[in-house]
């Protein structure tokens, strides 16, 4: 179970082990901002849910917050929007949103969160058509991008941040409708376009 003390110890050991063996900005696990964003998003969600068990450990808390800052810096310094904006850039923004919303410990955190949410709103408009279909033309990537947009929307509502409007919500709703129509009775999606099995 997610909330058992045994589970908390497992999460703690895994995170600390990863931090110890992967110094910042060095090696394969620091090769791009997308991977860093997905990794820190998972950590943030787990640590936030188990903060009473995890953050009361001073040693763990210190190492976690240090790595949190390192991940945020790495993503900000290496945005994947230079050549073309696609799911990589959305993942960068989603990761930053999750960091700033769940752990508002950064200088000018409110401004950073608002700026990140505005960029997410821009990409929702730029990368997703009005009918809710992702511009990359892939059913697998569409599902992935929907998840990336959904997490910030969910947190904004849960934390009463009010950073997205009705037009944003309508477009996200259409993204889910599209997924509903490409799912087979088996639960798998119709395969169309690229799929790197990232799921």
C-alpha positions as CSV (number, residue, x, y, z in Angstrom):
1,X,0.0,0.0,0.0
2,X,1.2,3.5,-0.8
3,X,0.7,4.8,2.8
4,X,2.3,2.0,4.8
5,X,5.5,2.8,6.8
6,X,7.2,0.0,4.8
7,X,6.3,1.7,1.6
8,X,7.6,5.0,2.9
9,X,11.0,3.4,3.7
10,X,11.2,2.0,0.2
11,X,10.5,5.3,-1.4
12,X,13.0,7.0,0.8
13,X,15.7,4.5,0.1
14,X,15.1,4.6,-3.7
15,X,15.2,8.4,-3.8
16,X,18.3,8.7,-1.7
17,X,20.0,6.0,-3.6
18,X,19.3,7.7,-6.9
19,X,20.6,11.1,-5.6
20,X,23.8,9.4,-4.3
21,X,24.5,7.7,-7.6
22,X,23.5,10.4,-10.0
23,X,25.4,13.7,-9.3
24,X,23.7,16.7,-10.8
25,X,24.1,17.4,-14.6
26,X,26.3,14.4,-15.1
27,X,25.5,11.1,-16.9
28,X,22.7,9.6,-18.8
29,X,20.0,10.5,-16.3
30,X,20.7,14.2,-16.8
31,X,20.7,14.0,-20.6
32,X,17.5,16.0,-21.2
33,X,15.0,18.1,-19.3
34,X,12.1,15.9,-20.2
35,X,13.5,12.9,-18.2
36,X,14.4,15.2,-15.3
37,X,10.9,16.7,-15.3
38,X,9.1,13.3,-15.3
39,X,11.4,12.0,-12.6
40,X,11.0,15.0,-10.2
41,X,7.2,15.0,-10.9
42,X,7.0,11.5,-9.6
43,X,9.1,12.3,-6.6
44,X,7.1,15.4,-5.8
45,X,3.8,13.6,-5.9
46,X,5.1,10.7,-3.7
47,X,6.8,12.9,-1.2
48,X,3.9,15.3,-0.9
49,X,1.5,12.4,-0.2
50,X,3.9,11.0,2.4
51,X,5.3,14.2,3.8
52,X,4.4,13.4,7.4
53,X,6.6,10.2,7.1
54,X,9.3,11.4,4.8
55,X,10.0,15.1,5.5
56,X,10.2,14.6,9.2
57,X,13.5,12.8,8.5
58,X,15.9,15.8,8.5
59,X,18.5,14.0,6.5
60,X,16.1,12.9,3.8
61,X,14.4,16.4,3.7
62,X,17.7,18.2,3.2
63,X,18.8,15.9,0.3
64,X,15.3,16.0,-1.3
65,X,15.0,19.8,-1.2
66,X,18.6,20.1,-2.6
67,X,17.8,17.8,-5.4
68,X,14.4,19.5,-6.0
69,X,16.3,22.8,-6.6
70,X,18.8,21.1,-8.8
71,X,16.1,19.6,-11.0
72,X,14.3,22.9,-11.3
73,X,17.5,24.6,-12.3
74,X,18.3,21.9,-14.8
75,X,14.9,22.1,-16.4
76,X,14.9,25.9,-16.5
77,X,18.4,26.0,-18.0
78,X,17.7,23.3,-20.7
79,X,14.1,24.0,-22.1
80,X,13.3,21.8,-25.0
81,X,11.8,24.5,-27.2
82,X,14.8,25.6,-29.3
83,X,14.1,23.8,-32.6
84,X,10.4,22.8,-32.2
85,X,7.9,22.8,-29.4
86,X,6.4,19.4,-28.8
87,X,5.7,16.9,-25.9
88,X,9.2,17.4,-24.6
89,X,8.5,21.1,-23.9
90,X,5.1,20.3,-22.4
91,X,6.8,17.8,-20.0
92,X,9.3,20.5,-19.0
93,X,6.5,22.9,-18.1
94,X,4.4,20.3,-16.3
95,X,7.4,19.3,-14.2
96,X,8.1,22.9,-13.2
97,X,4.4,23.4,-12.4
98,X,4.3,20.3,-10.1
99,X,7.5,21.5,-8.4
100,X,6.3,25.1,-7.8
101,X,2.7,24.1,-6.8
102,X,3.5,21.2,-4.4
103,X,6.7,22.7,-2.9
104,X,6.4,26.5,-3.0
105,X,9.9,27.1,-1.4
106,X,11.5,29.0,-4.2
107,X,12.2,32.8,-4.3
108,X,9.4,34.4,-6.2
109,X,7.6,31.1,-6.3
110,X,4.2,32.6,-7.0
111,X,5.5,34.5,-10.0
112,X,7.3,31.4,-11.3
113,X,4.1,29.3,-10.9
114,X,2.0,31.9,-12.7
115,X,4.6,32.2,-15.5
116,X,4.8,28.4,-16.0
117,X,1.0,28.1,-16.0
118,X,0.8,30.8,-18.7
119,X,3.3,28.9,-20.8
120,X,1.3,25.7,-20.4
121,X,-1.8,27.5,-21.5
122,X,0.0,28.8,-24.5
123,X,1.2,25.3,-25.5
124,X,-2.3,23.9,-24.9
125,X,-3.5,26.4,-27.5
126,X,-0.5,26.0,-29.8
127,X,-0.1,22.2,-29.8
128,X,-3.7,21.0,-29.4
129,X,-6.4,21.7,-32.0
130,X,-9.8,23.0,-30.9
131,X,-11.2,19.5,-31.4
132,X,-8.8,18.3,-28.7
133,X,-6.3,16.4,-31.0
134,X,-2.6,16.8,-30.3
135,X,-0.7,18.3,-33.3
136,X,1.9,15.5,-33.4
137,X,-0.6,13.1,-35.0
138,X,0.1,10.2,-32.8
139,X,-2.6,8.4,-30.7
140,X,0.1,7.3,-28.2
141,X,1.7,10.8,-27.9
142,X,-1.8,12.3,-27.6
143,X,-2.5,10.2,-24.6
144,X,0.9,11.1,-23.1
145,X,0.4,14.8,-23.7
146,X,-3.1,14.6,-22.2
147,X,-1.6,13.2,-19.0
148,X,1.0,16.0,-18.9
149,X,-1.7,18.7,-19.2
150,X,-4.0,17.0,-16.8
151,X,-1.7,16.9,-13.8
152,X,-1.2,20.7,-13.6
153,X,-5.0,21.2,-14.1
154,X,-5.7,18.7,-11.3
155,X,-3.3,20.4,-8.9
156,X,-4.6,23.8,-9.8
157,X,-8.1,22.8,-8.9
158,X,-7.1,20.7,-5.8
159,X,-4.9,23.6,-4.4
160,X,-7.4,26.3,-5.4
161,X,-4.8,28.1,-7.5
162,X,-7.2,29.0,-10.3
163,X,-4.5,29.2,-13.0
164,X,-6.6,27.8,-15.9
165,X,-9.8,29.1,-17.4
166,X,-12.9,27.5,-19.0
167,X,-11.5,27.6,-22.5
168,X,-8.4,25.7,-21.2
169,X,-10.7,23.2,-19.5
170,X,-12.8,22.7,-22.6
171,X,-9.8,21.9,-24.7
172,X,-8.5,19.4,-22.1
173,X,-12.0,17.9,-22.0
174,X,-11.9,17.4,-25.8
175,X,-8.5,15.7,-25.4
176,X,-10.1,13.1,-23.1
177,X,-13.0,12.7,-25.5
178,X,-10.6,11.9,-28.3
179,X,-8.9,9.2,-26.2
180,X,-12.3,7.8,-25.4
181,X,-13.0,7.3,-29.2
182,X,-9.7,5.6,-30.0
183,X,-9.8,3.0,-27.2
184,X,-10.6,-0.5,-28.4
185,X,-12.9,-2.8,-26.3
186,X,-9.6,-4.5,-25.1
187,X,-8.6,-1.2,-23.4
188,X,-5.7,-0.6,-25.9
189,X,-5.7,2.4,-28.2
190,X,-5.8,2.3,-32.0
191,X,-2.1,2.6,-33.1
192,X,-1.6,5.6,-35.3
193,X,1.6,7.6,-35.7
194,X,4.7,7.4,-33.6
195,X,5.0,5.4,-30.4
196,X,8.2,5.1,-28.4
197,X,6.5,2.9,-25.7
198,X,7.2,5.7,-23.1
199,X,4.2,4.6,-21.2
